[in-house]
Amino acid sequence: MADAWTLTLDEPDRYGREQVRTVNLTIDIRDFKDKAGFALLVIAANPHLSRSEIQAVLANVGGQHERPAGWIIRRRWLFHDPGKPGAKRDTVKHQNARKIMDENPNLSNRQLAALLRKNGIQCSREYVRKNRVSGN
């Protein structure tokens, strides 16, 4: 995989010239050790670590990065494929739920869960939160 992308913007600059930007795809998270987002970078860079191992790493790096278990659990899904590993998501229920979620992107998780229940699909707000982005 390349270390950078070249992105050409649709709009020219004010002089009519084409705008080209370089987007870096790799970072060294050590450069962000004193930043607020460091904990998220650790989670993103270490999907193989368990929740407790991530907590230990953050505690060892510095007290300002310590996070409770719930904080880590609520954010890990951002860096994983939708659903749990090995879970069967090819069911008719899941396909129908995905269709309804795709058709209603502006509804909140709570509203989508209620709409799914109204359509005979029992699921929680958490299910909606974890699965609504899988098709985007």
C-alpha positions, 0 to 999 in steps of 0.5 A, a space after each residue: 500500500 502506498 504511503 500517500 494519496 494524491 487528491 485532486 479537488 473538484 473546485 479550482 482555486 481562485 486563479 483557476 488552477 487545479 488544486 492537488 493535495 497529498 494525503 498521508 496514510 501513515 503516521 507515527 503515533 509517538 508524535 501524538 503522545 501528549 495529544 487528546 486523541 492519543 488513546 484513539 490512535 492506540 486503539 486503532 493501531 492495536 486491534 489485536 489487543 484486548 480491552 484490558 491490554 489497551 487499558 494497561 498500555 494507556 496507563 503505562 504511557 501516562 495518567 492523562 491517557 488512562 480510560 475506563 473499560 466502557 470508554 474503550 469498548 464504546 470506541 473499539 467498533 470504529 476500527 473493526 469490521 461491522 459485527 462481531 468476528 465470526 458472527 453470521 450476518 447474512 440472515 434475512 433479518 440482517 439484510 432487511 434491517 440494513 435495507 431499512 437503515 440505509 433508507 433512513 440515514 437521518 434517523 437517530 439510533 433510537 428512532 431506527 431501533 423503533 422503526 425496525 421493531 415496528 417492521 418486526 425486527 427485534 434489535 437494540 439501539 446498540 445493534 443499530 449503532 454497530 451496524 448502520 455504518 457497514 454499508 457506507 
